[in-house]
Amino acid sequence: MKKIIVITQFIVLLIFLAKIVALGEVMKKPAAATPPAAVQGAPADSSAKAAPPEAKSATAADGLAKPRDLFTSLEAKKNDLDKREQFLRAEEQRLLLLKKEIVEKIDLLHAQEEKVNAANDVQKTAESKNFKELAKVFESTPPAKAGVMLEQLDVKTAAGITMNMKRDKAGAIWGFLSPQKAVEITREITRQGK
């Protein structure tokens, strides 16, 4: 088995060397393709001696065609990128103006929110003061009459008055309320407590 592997490696090596030699032969052929007169230095005829200047410029133009095309392509890309950059700068300015406008509107909304909150606080304070005064009136009223009056009030007002009353006075009035009204007032008190 080892002999077969060694023989196979030797054959692969010979094929590789043959390819290298063949490649060397192909490389030598373009050098041999030059006319013998040019190699020996003797002019065969006067037209072969020097290429006309037009041929040289065409050859030079062919040699510079690729770089010119590349330069033109790069110049077009540069112009395109410059246009994009200008567009992005204009967009950036527009977005900055929009941001400024939005920030101003947010500040205005915050100021209005503070005004609304202040008005709500004033209203709650006044409402709380009214409920405390009404609670004193209901405390001084006999429980039977106070119960009938609480029965006639809306749930929010009845709950506000009840919450501001002393416990013993509120409990005395509570006995004169209908069960349904007592449940509604209790729910409102619980909701306001949260």
For each residue, the residues with C-beta under 8 A, 3 or more apart:
1: 4 5
2: 5 6
3: 6 7
4: 1 7 8
5: 1 2 8 9
6: 2 3 9 10
7: 3 4 10 11
8: 4 5 11 12
9: 5 6 12 13
10: 6 7 13 14
11: 7 8 14 15
12: 8 9 15 16
13: 9 10 16 17
14: 10 11 17 18
15: 11 12 18 19
16: 12 13 19 20
17: 13 14 20 21
18: 14 15 21 22
19: 15 16 22 23
20: 16 17 23 24
21: 17 18 24 25
22: 18 19 25 26
23: 19 20 26 27
24: 20 21 27 28
25: 21 22 28 29
26: 22 23 29
27: 23 24 30
28: 24 25 31 32
29: 25 26 32 33
30: 27 33
31: 28 34
32: 28 29
33: 29 30
34: 31 38 39
35: 38 39 44 48
36: 39 40
37: 40 42 43 44 48
38: 34 35 41 48
39: 34 35 36
40: 36 37
41: 38
42: 37
43: 37 46 48 49
44: 35 37 48
45: 48 49
46: 43 49
47:
48: 35 37 38 43 44 45
49: 43 45 46
50:
51: 55 56
52: 55 56
53: 56 57
54: 57 58
55: 51 52 58 59
56: 51 52 53 59 60
57: 53 54 60 61
58: 54 55 61 62
59: 55 56 62 63
60: 56 57 63 64
61: 57 58 64 65
62: 58 59 65
63: 59 60 66
64: 60 61 67 68
65: 61 62 68 69
66: 63 69 70
67: 64 70 71
68: 64 65 71 72
69: 65 66 72 73
70: 66 67 73 74
71: 67 68 74 75
72: 68 69 75 76
73: 69 70 76 77
74: 70 71 77 78
75: 71 72 78 79
76: 72 73 79 80
77: 73 74 80 81
78: 74 75 81 82
79: 75 76 82 83
80: 76 77 83 84
81: 77 78 84 85
82: 78 79 85 86
83: 79 80 86 87
84: 80 81 87 88
85: 81 82 88 89
86: 82 83 89 90
87: 83 84 90 91
88: 84 85 91 92
89: 85 86 92 93
90: 86 87 93 94
91: 87 88 94 95
92: 88 89 95 96
93: 89 90 96 97
94: 90 91 97 98
95: 91 92 98 99
96: 92 93 99 100
97: 93 94 100 101
98: 94 95 101 102
99: 95 96 102 103
100: 96 97 103 104
101: 97 98 104 105
102: 98 99 105 106
103: 99 100 106 107
104: 100 101 107 108
105: 101 102 108 109
106: 102 103 109 110
107: 103 104 110 111
108: 104 105 111 112
109: 105 106 112 113
110: 106 107 113 114
111: 107 108 114 115
112: 108 109 115 116
113: 109 110 116 117
114: 110 111 117 118
115: 111 112 118 119
116: 112 113 119 120
117: 113 114 120 121
118: 114 115 121 122
119: 115 116 122 123
120: 116 117 123 124
121: 117 118 124 125
122: 118 119 125 126
123: 119 120 126 127
124: 120 121 127 128
125: 121 122 128 129
126: 122 123 129 130
127: 123 124 130 131 160
128: 124 125 131 132 160 164
129: 125 126 132 133
130: 126 127 133 134
131: 127 128 134 135 157 160 161 163 164
132: 128 129 135 136 164
133: 129 130 136 137
134: 130 131 137 138 160 161 164
135: 131 132 138 139 161 162 164 165
136: 132 133 139 140
137: 133 134 140 141
138: 134 135 141 146 149 150 161 165 169 173
139: 135 136 146 165 166 169
140: 136 137
141: 137 138 145 146 149
142: 145 146
143: 146 147 169 172 173 175 176
144: 147 148 176
145: 141 142 148 149
146: 138 139 141 142 143 149 150 173 176
147: 143 144 150 151 173 174 175 176 177
148: 144 145 151 152 176
149: 138 141 145 146 152 153
150: 138 146 147 153 158 161 162 173 177 181 185
151: 147 148 176 177 178 181
152: 148 149
153: 149 150 157 158 161
154: 157 158
155: 158 159 181 184 185 187 188
156: 159 160 188
157: 131 153 154 160 161
158: 150 153 154 155 161 162 181 185 188
159: 155 156 162 163 185 188 189 192
160: 127 128 131 134 156 157 163 164 192
161: 131 134 135 138 150 153 157 158 164 165
162: 135 150 158 159 165 170 173 174 185 189
163: 131 159 160 189 192
164: 128 131 132 134 135 160 161
165: 135 138 139 161 162 169 170 173
166: 139 169 170
167: 170 171
168: 171 172
169: 138 139 143 165 166 172 173
170: 162 165 166 167 173 174
171: 167 168 174 175
172: 143 168 169 175
173: 138 143 146 147 150 162 165 169 170 176 177
174: 147 162 170 171 177 182
175: 143 147 171 172
176: 143 144 146 147 148 151 173
177: 147 150 151 173 174 181 182 185
178: 151 181 182
179: 182 183
180: 183 184
181: 150 151 155 158 177 178 184 185
182: 174 177 178 179 185 186
183: 179 180 186 187
184: 155 180 181 187 188
185: 150 155 158 159 162 177 181 182 188 189
186: 182 183 189 190
187: 155 183 184 190 191
188: 155 156 158 159 184 185 191 192
189: 159 162 163 185 186 192 193
190: 186 187 193 194
191: 187 188 194
192: 159 160 163 188 189
193: 189 190
194: 190 191
